[in-house]
Structures are given as structure tokens and as C-alpha cells.
Amino acid sequence: MRPSLDKQNAPMLPIQFLHPGEPAVVEALDGPDVVVHRLREMGLEPGAEVEMLQEGSPCIIRIGEQRLSLRFDDSTTIFVSTFAQPKPAV
């Protein structure tokens, strides 16, 4: 069963805070226009589902069927919301 995104309980956080195997949804991009434009060209735009595969800088994320290696700097941030864990059946 696929987890559902609970917007009320899922604060935005920088993508580099995700743990390996953790899925998320891109919420916003912040940085120089040229960098944000390039990230959008690679599929990192609001609403895109991503998964952290390897932490660090560079990190490796999955978006769709592709894997991207990203280095982080202080000028650009990719904000994501994590998926809520499914509630156990009672």
C-alpha cells in the first residue's frame, strides 16, 4: 500500500534532510533563477515525487525512472514534504 501525503502533518524541509529510502514530494525550489530553471528541466518541480537513495553531498535521489546526483550549496534549496506513515488498522 502506497503511503499518502498528509499536508497538515507534513512540514516542508530541505531535501538533504531525507533519509535513504524516504519518499517525499517537491513543494518549492529556492535559489538563483538559472539554477531553479535547470532543476525544473531535470524534473524537480512542485508536485514531483522523489526518493532519497543516498545521503550526503552529492546525494542521489530517484525521480520517476531516473536517478540524479545533486550537490548542495548555500544558494539553492529544494523543499519537500514527507509522506505520512499509514495509520495501523484498529
Secondary structure, 3 states (H helix, E strand, C coil): CCCCCCHHHCCEEEHHHCCCCCEEEEEEEECCHHHHHHHHHCCCCCCCEEEEEECCCCEEEEECCEEEEECCCCCCEEEEEECCCCCCCC
